[in-house]
């Protein structure tokens, strides 16, 4: 059995769903399950919500370099 590991550089994340990250090559990854999201020609589903590819820029932000924790 062969195992292949792939590393992605992550650049953006969704504002409402920070566990979904986007790479510079426009792949969407769920970081909780470590799976790539599959999408059709026009968009994809994130937690039962359909997002069009054209409207993704309204829903994403750059990943902050520092995350402040409450403790």
mmCIF file as gemmi writes it, N, C-alpha and C atoms, coordinates in Angstrom:
data_model
loop_
_atom_site.group_PDB
_atom_site.id
_atom_site.type_symbol
_atom_site.label_atom_id
_atom_site.label_alt_id
_atom_site.label_comp_id
_atom_site.label_asym_id
_atom_site.label_entity_id
_atom_site.label_seq_id
_atom_site.pdbx_PDB_ins_code
_atom_site.Cartn_x
_atom_site.Cartn_y
_atom_site.Cartn_z
_atom_site.occupancy
_atom_site.B_iso_or_equiv
_atom_site.pdbx_formal_charge
_atom_site.auth_seq_id
_atom_site.auth_asym_id
_atom_site.pdbx_PDB_model_num
ATOM 1 N N . UNK Axp A 1 ? 0.845 -1.178 0 1 0 ? 1 A 1
ATOM 2 C CA . UNK Axp A 1 ? 0 0 0 1 0 ? 1 A 1
ATOM 3 C C . UNK Axp A 1 ? 0.886 1.234 0 1 0 ? 1 A 1
ATOM 4 N N . UNK Axp A 2 ? 0.649 2.124 -0.938 1 0 ? 2 A 1
ATOM 5 C CA . UNK Axp A 2 ? 1.414 3.36 -1.041 1 0 ? 2 A 1
ATOM 6 C C . UNK Axp A 2 ? 0.595 4.524 -0.514 1 0 ? 2 A 1
ATOM 7 N N . UNK Axp A 3 ? 1.259 5.434 0.17 1 0 ? 3 A 1
ATOM 8 C CA . UNK Axp A 3 ? 0.606 6.621 0.717 1 0 ? 3 A 1
ATOM 9 C C . UNK Axp A 3 ? 1.277 7.847 0.125 1 0 ? 3 A 1
ATOM 10 N N . UNK Axp A 4 ? 0.46 8.77 -0.317 1 0 ? 4 A 1
ATOM 11 C CA . UNK Axp A 4 ? 0.969 10.012 -0.896 1 0 ? 4 A 1
ATOM 12 C C . UNK Axp A 4 ? 0.464 11.177 -0.06 1 0 ? 4 A 1
ATOM 13 N N . UNK Axp A 5 ? 1.363 12.049 0.326 1 0 ? 5 A 1
ATOM 14 C CA . UNK Axp A 5 ? 1 13.245 1.074 1 0 ? 5 A 1
ATOM 15 C C . UNK Axp A 5 ? 1.142 14.459 0.171 1 0 ? 5 A 1
ATOM 16 N N . UNK Axp A 6 ? 0.176 15.356 0.259 1 0 ? 6 A 1
ATOM 17 C CA . UNK Axp A 6 ? 0.184 16.569 -0.557 1 0 ? 6 A 1
ATOM 18 C C . UNK Axp A 6 ? 0.038 17.765 0.369 1 0 ? 6 A 1
ATOM 19 N N . UNK Axp A 7 ? 0.874 18.771 0.183 1 0 ? 7 A 1
ATOM 20 C CA . UNK Axp A 7 ? 0.791 19.997 0.969 1 0 ? 7 A 1
ATOM 21 C C . UNK Axp A 7 ? 0.229 21.108 0.09 1 0 ? 7 A 1
ATOM 22 N N . UNK Axp A 8 ? -0.646 21.911 0.674 1 0 ? 8 A 1
ATOM 23 C CA . UNK Axp A 8 ? -1.209 23.065 -0.014 1 0 ? 8 A 1
ATOM 24 C C . UNK Axp A 8 ? -0.904 24.308 0.792 1 0 ? 8 A 1
ATOM 25 N N . UNK Axp A 9 ? -0.609 25.391 0.107 1 0 ? 9 A 1
ATOM 26 C CA . UNK Axp A 9 ? -0.493 26.684 0.77 1 0 ? 9 A 1
ATOM 27 C C . UNK Axp A 9 ? -1.875 27.319 0.77 1 0 ? 9 A 1
ATOM 28 N N . UNK Axp A 10 ? -2.321 27.738 1.926 1 0 ? 10 A 1
ATOM 29 C CA . UNK Axp A 10 ? -3.656 28.312 2.061 1 0 ? 10 A 1
ATOM 30 C C . UNK Axp A 10 ? -3.548 29.818 2.127 1 0 ? 10 A 1
ATOM 31 N N . UNK Axp A 11 ? -4.452 30.5 1.435 1 0 ? 11 A 1
ATOM 32 C CA . UNK Axp A 11 ? -4.371 31.952 1.372 1 0 ? 11 A 1
ATOM 33 C C . UNK Axp A 11 ? -5.64 32.637 1.881 1 0 ? 11 A 1
ATOM 34 N N . UNK Axp A 12 ? -6.824 32.087 1.569 1 0 ? 12 A 1
ATOM 35 C CA . UNK Axp A 12 ? -8.085 32.707 1.952 1 0 ? 12 A 1
ATOM 36 C C . UNK Axp A 12 ? -8.911 31.74 2.776 1 0 ? 12 A 1
ATOM 37 N N . UNK Axp A 13 ? -9.899 32.292 3.478 1 0 ? 13 A 1
ATOM 38 C CA . UNK Axp A 13 ? -10.877 31.487 4.185 1 0 ? 13 A 1
ATOM 39 C C . UNK Axp A 13 ? -12.242 32.145 4.06 1 0 ? 13 A 1
ATOM 40 N N . UNK Axp A 14 ? -13.289 31.383 4.244 1 0 ? 14 A 1
ATOM 41 C CA . UNK Axp A 14 ? -14.638 31.923 4.2 1 0 ? 14 A 1
ATOM 42 C C . UNK Axp A 14 ? -14.935 32.636 5.51 1 0 ? 14 A 1
ATOM 43 N N . UNK Axp A 15 ? -15.627 33.754 5.438 1 0 ? 15 A 1
ATOM 44 C CA . UNK Axp A 15 ? -15.927 34.541 6.631 1 0 ? 15 A 1
ATOM 45 C C . UNK Axp A 15 ? -16.827 33.784 7.599 1 0 ? 15 A 1
ATOM 46 N N . UNK Axp A 16 ? -17.894 33.179 7.095 1 0 ? 16 A 1
ATOM 47 C CA . UNK Axp A 16 ? -18.836 32.466 7.956 1 0 ? 16 A 1
ATOM 48 C C . UNK Axp A 16 ? -18.363 31.058 8.298 1 0 ? 16 A 1
ATOM 49 N N . UNK Axp A 17 ? -17.542 30.478 7.448 1 0 ? 17 A 1
ATOM 50 C CA . UNK Axp A 17 ? -17.081 29.105 7.637 1 0 ? 17 A 1
ATOM 51 C C . UNK Axp A 17 ? -15.555 29.082 7.596 1 0 ? 17 A 1
ATOM 52 N N . UNK Axp A 18 ? -14.867 29.42 8.681 1 0 ? 18 A 1
ATOM 53 C CA . UNK Axp A 18 ? -13.402 29.512 8.648 1 0 ? 18 A 1
ATOM 54 C C . UNK Axp A 18 ? -12.692 28.173 8.477 1 0 ? 18 A 1
ATOM 55 N N . UNK Axp A 19 ? -13.407 27.058 8.604 1 0 ? 19 A 1
ATOM 56 C CA . UNK Axp A 19 ? -12.755 25.765 8.396 1 0 ? 19 A 1
ATOM 57 C C . UNK Axp A 19 ? -12.575 25.45 6.912 1 0 ? 19 A 1
ATOM 58 N N . UNK Axp A 20 ? -13.216 26.222 6.045 1 0 ? 20 A 1
ATOM 59 C CA . UNK Axp A 20 ? -13.054 26.049 4.602 1 0 ? 20 A 1
ATOM 60 C C . UNK Axp A 20 ? -12.035 27.064 4.095 1 0 ? 20 A 1
ATOM 61 N N . UNK Axp A 21 ? -10.937 26.569 3.56 1 0 ? 21 A 1
ATOM 62 C CA . UNK Axp A 21 ? -9.836 27.413 3.103 1 0 ? 21 A 1
ATOM 63 C C . UNK Axp A 21 ? -9.687 27.285 1.583 1 0 ? 21 A 1
ATOM 64 N N . UNK Axp A 22 ? -9.076 28.315 0.978 1 0 ? 22 A 1
ATOM 65 C CA . UNK Axp A 22 ? -8.869 28.331 -0.47 1 0 ? 22 A 1
ATOM 66 C C . UNK Axp A 22 ? -7.376 28.518 -0.748 1 0 ? 22 A 1
ATOM 67 N N . UNK Axp A 23 ? -6.861 27.765 -1.685 1 0 ? 23 A 1
ATOM 68 C CA . UNK Axp A 23 ? -5.46 27.85 -2.062 1 0 ? 23 A 1
ATOM 69 C C . UNK Axp A 23 ? -5.284 28.892 -3.17 1 0 ? 23 A 1
ATOM 70 N N . UNK Axp A 24 ? -4.048 29.32 -3.436 1 0 ? 24 A 1
ATOM 71 C CA . UNK Axp A 24 ? -3.823 30.236 -4.565 1 0 ? 24 A 1
ATOM 72 C C . UNK Axp A 24 ? -4.188 29.632 -5.923 1 0 ? 24 A 1
ATOM 73 N N . UNK Axp A 25 ? -4.222 28.318 -6.026 1 0 ? 25 A 1
ATOM 74 C CA . UNK Axp A 25 ? -4.616 27.673 -7.286 1 0 ? 25 A 1
ATOM 75 C C . UNK Axp A 25 ? -6.123 27.403 -7.334 1 0 ? 25 A 1
ATOM 76 N N . UNK Axp A 26 ? -6.892 28.046 -6.429 1 0 ? 26 A 1
ATOM 77 C CA . UNK Axp A 26 ? -8.361 28.052 -6.418 1 0 ? 26 A 1
ATOM 78 C C . UNK Axp A 26 ? -8.994 26.719 -6.055 1 0 ? 26 A 1
ATOM 79 N N . UNK Axp A 27 ? -8.34 25.927 -5.222 1 0 ? 27 A 1
ATOM 80 C CA . UNK Axp A 27 ? -8.939 24.7 -4.7 1 0 ? 27 A 1
ATOM 81 C C . UNK Axp A 27 ? -9.512 25.008 -3.322 1 0 ? 27 A 1
ATOM 82 N N . UNK Axp A 28 ? -10.679 24.47 -3.027 1 0 ? 28 A 1
ATOM 83 C CA . UNK Axp A 28 ? -11.335 24.688 -1.737 1 0 ? 28 A 1
ATOM 84 C C . UNK Axp A 28 ? -11.162 23.43 -0.901 1 0 ? 28 A 1
ATOM 85 N N . UNK Axp A 29 ? -10.668 23.608 0.34 1 0 ? 29 A 1
ATOM 86 C CA . UNK Axp A 29 ? -10.354 22.482 1.21 1 0 ? 29 A 1
ATOM 87 C C . UNK Axp A 29 ? -11.073 22.646 2.535 1 0 ? 29 A 1
ATOM 88 N N . UNK Axp A 30 ? -11.678 21.564 3.012 1 0 ? 30 A 1
ATOM 89 C CA . UNK Axp A 30 ? -12.252 21.534 4.344 1 0 ? 30 A 1
ATOM 90 C C . UNK Axp A 30 ? -11.138 21.085 5.289 1 0 ? 30 A 1
ATOM 91 N N . UNK Axp A 31 ? -10.69 21.962 6.177 1 0 ? 31 A 1
ATOM 92 C CA . UNK Axp A 31 ? -9.553 21.635 7.032 1 0 ? 31 A 1
ATOM 93 C C . UNK Axp A 31 ? -9.931 20.75 8.214 1 0 ? 31 A 1
ATOM 94 N N . UNK Axp A 32 ? -11.216 20.626 8.522 1 0 ? 32 A 1
ATOM 95 C CA . UNK Axp A 32 ? -11.624 19.708 9.585 1 0 ? 32 A 1
ATOM 96 C C . UNK Axp A 32 ? -11.548 18.258 9.116 1 0 ? 32 A 1
ATOM 97 N N . UNK Axp A 33 ? -11.998 18.008 7.895 1 0 ? 33 A 1
ATOM 98 C CA . UNK Axp A 33 ? -11.991 16.65 7.366 1 0 ? 33 A 1
ATOM 99 C C . UNK Axp A 33 ? -10.82 16.397 6.418 1 0 ? 33 A 1
ATOM 100 N N . UNK Axp A 34 ? -10.073 17.433 6.068 1 0 ? 34 A 1
ATOM 101 C CA . UNK Axp A 34 ? -8.936 17.341 5.14 1 0 ? 34 A 1
ATOM 102 C C . UNK Axp A 34 ? -9.346 16.793 3.78 1 0 ? 34 A 1
ATOM 103 N N . UNK Axp A 35 ? -10.461 17.281 3.267 1 0 ? 35 A 1
ATOM 104 C CA . UNK Axp A 35 ? -10.94 16.844 1.955 1 0 ? 35 A 1
ATOM 105 C C . UNK Axp A 35 ? -11.115 18.045 1.031 1 0 ? 35 A 1
ATOM 106 N N . UNK Axp A 36 ? -10.873 17.802 -0.255 1 0 ? 36 A 1
ATOM 107 C CA . UNK Axp A 36 ? -11.117 18.816 -1.274 1 0 ? 36 A 1
ATOM 108 C C . UNK Axp A 36 ? -12.6 18.868 -1.579 1 0 ? 36 A 1
ATOM 109 N N . UNK Axp A 37 ? -13.122 20.064 -1.774 1 0 ? 37 A 1
ATOM 110 C CA . UNK Axp A 37 ? -14.524 20.21 -2.145 1 0 ? 37 A 1
ATOM 111 C C . UNK Axp A 37 ? -14.668 20.012 -3.64 1 0 ? 37 A 1
ATOM 112 N N . UNK Axp A 38 ? -15.662 19.25 -4.019 1 0 ? 38 A 1
ATOM 113 C CA . UNK Axp A 38 ? -15.961 19.095 -5.436 1 0 ? 38 A 1
ATOM 114 C C . UNK Axp A 38 ? -17.042 20.094 -5.797 1 0 ? 38 A 1
ATOM 115 N N . UNK Axp A 39 ? -16.944 20.642 -6.975 1 0 ? 39 A 1
ATOM 116 C CA . UNK Axp A 39 ? -17.924 21.618 -7.416 1 0 ? 39 A 1
ATOM 117 C C . UNK Axp A 39 ? -18.215 21.421 -8.889 1 0 ? 39 A 1
ATOM 118 N N . UNK Axp A 40 ? -19.376 21.892 -9.273 1 0 ? 40 A 1
ATOM 119 C CA . UNK Axp A 40 ? -19.745 21.78 -10.678 1 0 ? 40 A 1
ATOM 120 C C . UNK Axp A 40 ? -19.312 23.043 -11.413 1 0 ? 40 A 1
ATOM 121 N N . UNK Axp A 41 ? -19.816 23.267 -12.597 1 0 ? 41 A 1
ATOM 122 C CA . UNK Axp A 41 ? -19.361 24.381 -13.436 1 0 ? 41 A 1
ATOM 123 C C . UNK Axp A 41 ? -19.673 25.748 -12.839 1 0 ? 41 A 1
ATOM 124 N N . UNK Axp A 42 ? -20.75 25.858 -12.071 1 0 ? 42 A 1
ATOM 125 C CA . UNK Axp A 42 ? -21.206 27.167 -11.618 1 0 ? 42 A 1
ATOM 126 C C . UNK Axp A 42 ? -20.903 27.47 -10.159 1 0 ? 42 A 1
ATOM 127 N N . UNK Axp A 43 ? -20.675 26.462 -9.343 1 0 ? 43 A 1
ATOM 128 C CA . UNK Axp A 43 ? -20.437 26.715 -7.932 1 0 ? 43 A 1
ATOM 129 C C . UNK Axp A 43 ? -20.359 25.432 -7.135 1 0 ? 43 A 1
ATOM 130 N N . UNK Axp A 44 ? -20.524 25.541 -5.812 1 0 ? 44 A 1
ATOM 131 C CA . UNK Axp A 44 ? -20.453 24.372 -4.954 1 0 ? 44 A 1
ATOM 132 C C . UNK Axp A 44 ? -21.252 24.604 -3.676 1 0 ? 44 A 1
ATOM 133 N N . UNK Axp A 45 ? -21.446 23.526 -2.927 1 0 ? 45 A 1
ATOM 134 C CA . UNK Axp A 45 ? -22.209 23.574 -1.687 1 0 ? 45 A 1
ATOM 135 C C . UNK Axp A 45 ? -21.258 23.613 -0.5 1 0 ? 45 A 1
ATOM 136 N N . UNK Axp A 46 ? -21.563 24.504 0.449 1 0 ? 46 A 1
ATOM 137 C CA . UNK Axp A 46 ? -20.866 24.536 1.727 1 0 ? 46 A 1
ATOM 138 C C . UNK Axp A 46 ? -21.941 24.518 2.803 1 0 ? 46 A 1
ATOM 139 N N . UNK Axp A 47 ? -21.998 23.435 3.548 1 0 ? 47 A 1
ATOM 140 C CA . UNK Axp A 47 ? -22.972 23.261 4.63 1 0 ? 47 A 1
ATOM 141 C C . UNK Axp A 47 ? -24.388 23.594 4.168 1 0 ? 47 A 1
ATOM 142 N N . UNK Axp A 48 ? -24.847 22.936 3.154 1 0 ? 48 A 1
ATOM 143 C CA . UNK Axp A 48 ? -26.206 23.094 2.606 1 0 ? 48 A 1
ATOM 144 C C . UNK Axp A 48 ? -26.481 24.484 2.047 1 0 ? 48 A 1
ATOM 145 N N . UNK Axp A 49 ? -25.463 25.224 1.732 1 0 ? 49 A 1
ATOM 146 C CA . UNK Axp A 49 ? -25.64 26.53 1.101 1 0 ? 49 A 1
ATOM 147 C C . UNK Axp A 49 ? -24.884 26.518 -0.22 1 0 ? 49 A 1
ATOM 148 N N . UNK Axp A 50 ? -25.556 26.916 -1.283 1 0 ? 50 A 1
ATOM 149 C CA . UNK Axp A 50 ? -24.946 26.914 -2.61 1 0 ? 50 A 1
ATOM 150 C C . UNK Axp A 50 ? -24.28 28.264 -2.862 1 0 ? 50 A 1
ATOM 151 N N . UNK Axp A 51 ? -23.004 28.254 -3.237 1 0 ? 51 A 1
ATOM 152 C CA . UNK Axp A 51 ? -22.264 29.473 -3.562 1 0 ? 51 A 1
ATOM 153 C C . UNK Axp A 51 ? -21.822 29.422 -5.014 1 0 ? 51 A 1
ATOM 154 N N . UNK Axp A 52 ? -22.101 30.497 -5.741 1 0 ? 52 A 1
ATOM 155 C CA . UNK Axp A 52 ? -21.672 30.592 -7.13 1 0 ? 52 A 1
ATOM 156 C C . UNK Axp A 52 ? -20.202 31.003 -7.169 1 0 ? 52 A 1
ATOM 157 N N . UNK Axp A 53 ? -19.499 30.545 -8.191 1 0 ? 53 A 1
ATOM 158 C CA . UNK Axp A 53 ? -18.089 30.905 -8.335 1 0 ? 53 A 1
ATOM 159 C C . UNK Axp A 53 ? -17.915 32.411 -8.506 1 0 ? 53 A 1
ATOM 160 N N . UNK Axp A 54 ? -18.865 33.05 -9.16 1 0 ? 54 A 1
ATOM 161 C CA . UNK Axp A 54 ? -18.764 34.486 -9.417 1 0 ? 54 A 1
ATOM 162 C C . UNK Axp A 54 ? -18.894 35.306 -8.14 1 0 ? 54 A 1
ATOM 163 N N . UNK Axp A 55 ? -19.568 34.784 -7.131 1 0 ? 55 A 1
ATOM 164 C CA . UNK Axp A 55 ? -19.828 35.529 -5.908 1 0 ? 55 A 1
ATOM 165 C C . UNK Axp A 55 ? -18.923 35.141 -4.743 1 0 ? 55 A 1
ATOM 166 N N . UNK Axp A 56 ? -17.917 34.33 -4.987 1 0 ? 56 A 1
ATOM 167 C CA . UNK Axp A 56 ? -17.06 33.857 -3.903 1 0 ? 56 A 1
ATOM 168 C C . UNK Axp A 56 ? -16.273 35.003 -3.276 1 0 ? 56 A 1
ATOM 169 N N . UNK Axp A 57 ? -15.855 35.975 -4.066 1 0 ? 57 A 1
ATOM 170 C CA . UNK Axp A 57 ? -15.053 37.078 -3.523 1 0 ? 57 A 1
ATOM 171 C C . UNK Axp A 57 ? -15.783 37.866 -2.443 1 0 ? 57 A 1
ATOM 172 N N . UNK Axp A 58 ? -17.1 37.84 -2.445 1 0 ? 58 A 1
ATOM 173 C CA . UNK Axp A 58 ? -17.872 38.531 -1.414 1 0 ? 58 A 1
ATOM 174 C C . UNK Axp A 58 ? -17.829 37.781 -0.086 1 0 ? 58 A 1
ATOM 175 N N . UNK Axp A 59 ? -17.54 36.486 -0.122 1 0 ? 59 A 1
ATOM 176 C CA . UNK Axp A 59 ? -17.627 35.637 1.057 1 0 ? 59 A 1
ATOM 177 C C . UNK Axp A 59 ? -16.276 35.248 1.652 1 0 ? 59 A 1
ATOM 178 N N . UNK Axp A 60 ? -15.161 35.677 1.047 1 0 ? 60 A 1
ATOM 179 C CA . UNK Axp A 60 ? -13.853 35.239 1.556 1 0 ? 60 A 1
ATOM 180 C C . UNK Axp A 60 ? -13.056 36.411 2.115 1 0 ? 60 A 1
ATOM 181 N N . UNK Axp A 61 ? -12.032 36.065 2.897 1 0 ? 61 A 1
ATOM 182 C CA . UNK Axp A 61 ? -11.096 37.039 3.45 1 0 ? 61 A 1
ATOM 183 C C . UNK Axp A 61 ? -9.726 36.38 3.535 1 0 ? 61 A 1
ATOM 184 N N . UNK Axp A 62 ? -8.682 37.182 3.637 1 0 ? 62 A 1
ATOM 185 C CA . UNK Axp A 62 ? -7.351 36.635 3.822 1 0 ? 62 A 1
ATOM 186 C C . UNK Axp A 62 ? -7.258 35.968 5.189 1 0 ? 62 A 1
ATOM 187 N N . UNK Axp A 63 ? -6.492 34.913 5.276 1 0 ? 63 A 1
ATOM 188 C CA . UNK Axp A 63 ? -6.311 34.237 6.554 1 0 ? 63 A 1
ATOM 189 C C . UNK Axp A 63 ? -5.444 35.134 7.434 1 0 ? 63 A 1
ATOM 190 N N . UNK Axp A 64 ? -5.9 35.462 8.646 1 0 ? 64 A 1
ATOM 191 C CA . UNK Axp A 64 ? -5.095 36.329 9.517 1 0 ? 64 A 1
ATOM 192 C C . UNK Axp A 64 ? -3.803 35.635 9.945 1 0 ? 64 A 1
ATOM 193 N N . UNK Axp A 65 ? -2.748 36.411 10.037 1 0 ? 65 A 1
ATOM 194 C CA . UNK Axp A 65 ? -1.463 35.83 10.434 1 0 ? 65 A 1
ATOM 195 C C . UNK Axp A 65 ? -1.46 35.438 11.904 1 0 ? 65 A 1
ATOM 196 N N . UNK Axp A 66 ? -2.133 36.233 12.736 1 0 ? 66 A 1
ATOM 197 C CA . UNK Axp A 66 ? -2.244 35.913 14.152 1 0 ? 66 A 1
ATOM 198 C C . UNK Axp A 66 ? -3.711 35.751 14.497 1 0 ? 66 A 1
ATOM 199 N N . UNK Axp A 67 ? -3.995 34.726 15.239 1 0 ? 67 A 1
ATOM 200 C CA . UNK Axp A 67 ? -5.358 34.537 15.721 1 0 ? 67 A 1
ATOM 201 C C . UNK Axp A 67 ? -5.326 34.726 17.228 1 0 ? 67 A 1
ATOM 202 N N . UNK Axp A 68 ? -6.179 35.6 17.702 1 0 ? 68 A 1
ATOM 203 C CA . UNK Axp A 68 ? -6.222 35.893 19.127 1 0 ? 68 A 1
ATOM 204 C C . UNK Axp A 68 ? -7.225 34.967 19.803 1 0 ? 68 A 1
ATOM 205 N N . UNK Axp A 69 ? -6.762 34.289 20.817 1 0 ? 69 A 1
ATOM 206 C CA . UNK Axp A 69 ? -7.605 33.363 21.548 1 0 ? 69 A 1
ATOM 207 C C . UNK Axp A 69 ? -8.117 34.031 22.819 1 0 ? 69 A 1
ATOM 208 N N . UNK Axp A 70 ? -9.281 33.664 23.278 1 0 ? 70 A 1
ATOM 209 C CA . UNK Axp A 70 ? -9.863 34.323 24.446 1 0 ? 70 A 1
ATOM 210 C C . UNK Axp A 70 ? -9.221 33.946 25.773 1 0 ? 70 A 1
ATOM 211 N N . UNK Axp A 71 ? -8.286 33.036 25.788 1 0 ? 71 A 1
ATOM 212 C CA . UNK Axp A 71 ? -7.652 32.661 27.061 1 0 ? 71 A 1
ATOM 213 C C . UNK Axp A 71 ? -6.158 32.851 27 1 0 ? 71 A 1
